[in-house]
Amino acid sequence: MLFATWCLILGALLVVMALTGSFVKRLPLSTSVLYLGVGFALGAHGAGLFSFDPLRDATLLERLSEVAVLISLFTTGLKLSPAFDDRNWHLPLRLAFVSMTLTVALIAGAGVLLLGLPPGAAIVLGAVLAPTDPVLASDVQIAHHGDRDRLRFALTGEAGLNDGTAFPFVMLGLGLLGLHPLGPFGLRWLALDVGWAVAGGLGIGWLLGTAVGRVVLYLRSVHKEAVGLDEFLSLGLIGLSYGAALWARAYGFLAVFAAGLALRRLQQRKPCPRPLEAPAVVFSAAHELATEPEQAPTYMAQAVLHFNEQLERVAEVSLVLLVAGTLTLAYVPREALWFLPLLFLVIRPAAVALGTGATGASPLQRSMIGWFGIRGVGSIYYLTYAIGHGLPPEHARLITGLVLTAVAASIVAHGVSVTPLMNYYAAVSRRRRRSLA
C-alpha cells in the first residue's frame, strides 16, 4: 500500500504542478518550498499517508538520492561552458576544493568541540553537509548555456564539482572510525581516495562523453543515422560514465558531471550559426538540424539538456517529498537550534570568504555565494551512504537529525530568499553595466 500511496501522491502533485506551473513561477519562493510543505502535510505529522525511517530505509533512500544527483550533475555539466581557459572557472574551482575543505574542517571542529563527536564521526558530518546541492539550486544557477554571470556560474560549477570532491572526506571519516582502510599515515587514502578517484572520475567522464558524442555526430552528419532517441543517449551516457568510474574505483559523480561538460564541449568547438530550440521543431526540421554538420552539435546538446531538465524536475519533487516524509520530530535534535545558524551564518560565509580571495568576485557576489550554500539531495545521499557503510548507531542518530533538519531549513530559508535576493542582484548588475557603458 505504501507504493500505491506514493504513486498517488506523486502523480497528483505532478499533475497539479503541470496545471499551475505558470502561476507558481510568479510566486516569491522556490518550488521546493511548496513540495516540502505538501510533504509535511501528508507525512507523519500531517495526514500520515507515508513516512520513512532514515536508519531503517537507508539503502532505499541512498539509491533514490543517488539517481537524482546523477541526473542533476549531468544536467549541470551540459549547462556550463567547458572552456577551462575561461576565467569564470576560478571561482567554482576554489569553492569546490578550497572552500569545501574549509567547510568540512570547520563543521568537524564544531562536531568535536561542541557536539562531543569523535573525529571520524565529526568529519563524516562535515563531509555530508559541505557540498552544495545541484538538484535544489536551479533558481540560482545559470539559466542557459552562454550565461556568463559570475555568481550563477560559480554556484552552478560548485554544485557540479563538490558533490564528487566531498567523497574523499566521507571516506576519511569512515576510515577514522575503522570502517574504511586508510593505509599507513593515510597514504592509501591520499593516493586512491583523493588522487586517483578524483582525477580518474573526471578523466573517465570526459573521455566517454567526448567519444560517445563524436560517434553520434559522425553517424548523424555523415550517414544520416542515429537520429532521435536523445533520451536514450542521455540516460545511456549517465549510466556508462557512472558505471565505468565505479568499476575503476573512481568517483562516479565527477564522471557524470565531466561527461555532460564533454558533450557540451563538442558544441563549443563547432558553434551553431544560429540559435535553435530542439524540442520546439517539427520532426522533419528536427531531422534536418540533427544531421546538418554545422547544426548537429548544438541540436544534440540542447535535446539532451531539455530531456534531463524534465527528469531533474521530477527528481526534485520526489526527493523533497522524501525529505519531508523522513524528518519527524523524533529526529530533530536540540543541538539544531544553534548548529544550523552556525552552519548557515558563520561556517559557510567564512569558508567562502577565505576560499575565494583574489578571484575578482565583487563583495556582493561573494556574500551571495556565502548565503546560497544550499543543502539538499547530495547531503541525503552521503548520509545514507555513511549509514549503509556502518556509521555507528550512537553517532548516526544525531548526525541524521542534524542533516535532515539542515536540509529542510535550507529548502525553506533559501527558497524564500532566492527571489528577492536574485532580483536585487540583477538590479545591481544592470546599474553597474549602465554605469560602465
N, C-alpha and C positions, 0 to 999 in steps of 0.2 A: 504493500500500500504506500510505502514511503516513496517508491519510484513513481507510482501513478500520481501521487500528490505533487511531487516535484515537477513532473511533466506538465500538470495542470497549471501550477503557479507560473512556471517559466513561460509556457505558451501564452497564457493570458497576459502576462506582463509584456511580452514581445509584441503581441497584437495591439495592446493599449499604446505602447510607445510608437508603433508604426502609425497609429491614427492621430496621435497628439504630438508627433515629433517636432513639427514647426512651432507649436506653442511652447513646448519645453525648451527649445533653443533660445527663446526670448527671456526665460527666467534667469534671475541673477545668481544662479548656482549651477553646479555641475550635475549631470545626470546620475553620477554615482551616489550623491546625497539622497536622491529620490529612491534609488534602488535599496539603499541601506535602510531608509525609513519603511519601505514596503517589507523588507526582510524582518525588521524588528516587529512590525505589526502582525506578521504571520508566523513568527518564530515562537520560541519557548516562552517569552514574556508577553506574547500577544495572543493570537488565536491558537497557538500550539500546533500548527499544521506540520511543522518539521523542525528538527534540531539535529546538531551534530556534536559529538564529543571529540575535541581535537586530539586527545590522547588515545582514545579507543579507535577513532576513524582516521588516524594519521596517514595511513597508506592511501586511502581514497582521496583525502584532501591533497596529499602530495602529488598524486597523478593529475588531478584536475587543475591544480595551480601550475603544475609543470607545463601542461598543454597550453594554458592561457599565456604564460610567459613566453613560450616558444613562438606562438603566433604573433604576439606583440613585438618581440625582438626582431623578427623578420620584417615586419611592417616598418619598424623604426629604421632598420638598415636601408630599406627602399626609399625612405623619405629624405635621407641625408645625402649631401654631396660627398662622394668618396675621394675627392681631390685632396690628398693629405698635405699638399703644399698650401692649402687654404689656411690662413692664419686663424680662422674661426675654430679650428680644431684644438688650439692651445687650451681653451677653457674646458671643454669636455674631458680632455685627457688629464688635465690637472685635477679636475673634480673626481674622475673615476679612479685615479690612482692615489694622488696625494691627499685630497680632502677625505676620500673614503677611508683611507688608512688612519687618518687622524680621528675620524668619527668612531671607528672601531676601538681605537685606543682610549678615547675619552669615555665611551659607553662602558668599556671593560673596566676602566678605573672606577667609575661610579658603581659598577656591579660589585667590585671587590670591597671598596671602602664604605659604600652606603647601603648595599643590599646584602652584604655578607656572603656573596657567592665565591666559590673557589675560582682561581684564574681561568681554568679551562671553560667553565660554565659562563663566566663573565665575558670571555672572548666570543663564545657562541652567541650570547645575547647581542654583543656589538656587531658581529657579522650578520646576524639576522636583520637587525634594524638599520644597518648602514646603507644598503643600496636603496636608491630611489626607484620609483615604480614606472615601468613602461606602459602598463595597462591602464592605469587610472589617471595618467598625467597628460592625456591628449589635449586638454584645454590650454596647456602652457607649452606644448611642443610646436614645432614648425608646422604650418598649415599645409604646405605643398612643397614639392621639390623645387629648389631655386630660392626658397625663403632663406635669406642670409641674416635675419635678425639675430644679433649675438646672444641675446637672452634665450630665445626659443631654441636656437641651435645648441647652446650649451646644455640646456635641460634635456633636450632630445638625445644628444650624444652621450651625456652622462647616464641616462636611463638605459641606453643600449649597451654601454660598456660595463657599468658596475654590477649588473646582475650576474656577470661572469667573474669579475675581479673580486667579488665578495667570497667566492668559493674557497680560496686558499685559507682565509681566516676561519671559515667554518671547520675545515679540516684541521687547522691548528688547534682550535678549541677542543674538538673531539680527541685529537691526539694527546693533549694535556690531561684529558680525562681518562686516558688509556684505551680509547675506542678506535684509534687510527695510528698506524706506525709513522713516527716522525724521523726515525733514524738517529744515529749518533750526532749530538749537538744540533739536531734539526736539519741535517744535510739532506736527508731524503725528502723532507717537506720542501725545502728550498729548491731542490733540483727538479722534482716531479710535480708537486702540487702548485708551485709558483712558476718556475721556469718553463718546463715542458707543457704543462696543462694550459697555461695562458697562451704561449706562442703557438703551440700545436693547434689549439682550438681556433684561433684567428686564421692560421695558415690553412688548415683543412677547409674551413668555411669559405675562405676566399678562393681557393683552388677549385672547389666543387661549384661554387656559384659562377665563376668565370667559365669553367669547362661546360657545364650544362647550358648556360646562356649562349655560348658560342655555337654549340651544336644545334640548338633550337633556331638561332638566327640563320645559320648556314642552310638548314633544311628549308626554312621559310623563304629566304631571299633567293636561293639558287634553284631549289627543286619545288618550291611552292607546296611543301609538305609541312606536317606538324603544326597545322593551323588550328586554333581553338584549344579547348581544354586547358586554358591557362590556370584554372583552379587545380588541376592535377599537377601542373608544373610547380605551383606554389607549395602545395602540400608535399609533393614528392621531394622538392629541394630541401624543405624543412626537415623531413624525415631522414633524407640521405645525409645531410650535413650533421645533424644531431647524432644519428646512429654511428656514423664514421668516427666522429670525435669521441664518443663514449667508448667505442671499440678500441681506439688508440689511447684511451685513458687521458684524454684532453677534455677541456670544458666545452660541453655541447652548447651552452647558452651563447658563448662567444662565437662558436662556429656558425650558428644560425644567424646571428647579427652580421657577421662578416659575409655570409652568403648573400644576404639582402643588399649589403653595400656593393658587393661584386657585381650583382645583377644590375644595379643602378649605374655602376661604372661603365658598363657596356654602352648605355645610352649617352653618357657624358663624353665618351671618346668619339661618338658619332652622333652629335645632337640633331634632333629633328628640326627641319627648316621652318616648321610652323607648329603651334601648339595644337594638341588634339586631346580629346577625352574618349578613350576607348569604349567605355560602356555605353556611350550615347550614340554610336554609329550603328547603322543597319548592317545586316550580315555581309552583303556584297561589298560595301565600303570597308567594313572591318577586314575582310579577307584581303582586299587590295592594300590596305595600310599595313597589315601584318606581314605581307610578303614583299613590300617595296623596300629595297635595301636602305634607303635614307630614312624611312619611317619605322621600320621594324623594331629597332632597339627601344624607341620611345613607346611604341604600342605595347610591346611585351612588358616593359616595366610598369606602365600605367595599368594594364589589365590585371597583372598580378597584384599590384598595390590595391586596386579597387576591391578585389576579392578578399584580400587579407584584412582590409579595414572593416568589411562587413563581419568577418569572423571575429575580429577584435571586439566589436560592439557586443556580440553575443557572449563572448567570454567575459566581458565586463559585467554584464547582467548576472551571469551565473555565479561568478566568484564573489561579487558583493553580497548577493543573497546568501552564499555560503558563510561569509564572514558574519553576517547578521544572525544566521542560524547557529553559529558556533559560539558567539560571545554571549554568555549568560552571566548573571550577577555573581554566580559562584566562582567565575573565573576572573572577576575584576579585583585585583589586589589593592589594598590600601596604599601601597607604595606608588601606585599610578598617579596619585594626586600631586606628588612632587616630581616624579620621574618624567612624566610627559612634558610639563613646562621646561624642565631641564633639557630634554631632548630637542624640542622644537625651538626654544627661545635662546638657548645657550650653546649646546653642543653643535648642532647643525650650522648656525651662523658663524661660530668660532672656527669650525673646520673649513668652511668656505672662505672666510676672510684670510686664514693662514695659507690655504692651498691655492688661492687664485691671485696672489700678489704678482705684480708686473706682467699681467696678461692683457692690459689695455682695456679691461672692462670698467665701465663707469661705476661710481659709488651706488647709484640706483640699481644698476644691473646686478652688482654683487649682493646688495641687500635683498633683491627679489629672489636671486638664486638661493640665498641663505634661508629664505622663508619657504620656498616651494620645494622642500625636500620631502616629497610625497611618499609615504609608506603604503604598501598595498600587497598585491598578489605575490610579488617576489619574496617579501618577508614571510608570507604564509608558506611558500614552498620551502624556504630554508629552515623554517621552524619545524615543519613536518619531516623534512629530511633528517634533521638532527634527532628528532624523536625516534624516527624509524631506525636510526643507527645507534640507538642505545643511550640517548641522553638520560641520565639518572632521574627517576621519578621525583625525587625530593627537590631537584632543580627545575625539572620540566614544567611543573605546575606553575611556579612563579614566572618563569620565562614565557610560558604560553599566555598567561594572563596579561603580562606587560605588552607582549607583541600584539595580541588581538585588540587590546584597548588602544594601543598606539595606532593601529591601522584604522579602527573605527573613528578615533579622534581626528586622524589625518584626513579621512574622507570628508568629515564634517567641516573642520576648520579650513582646509584648503579649498574644498568645494564651494563654501560660502564666500570666501575671499577672492577666488580666482577672477571673477568677472570685474568687480570694481578695481582691483589692483592691476589687471591687464589692461583695462580701459585707461586707467591713469598712466600706465607705462606707454601706451600707444599715443596718448595726447602729448606727453613729454617728448617722445621721439619725433612726432610731427613738428612740434615747435622747434626742436633742435635742427631738424632738416631745413625748415624755413629760414632759420637764422643763418645757416651756412650757405643757403642758395644765393 
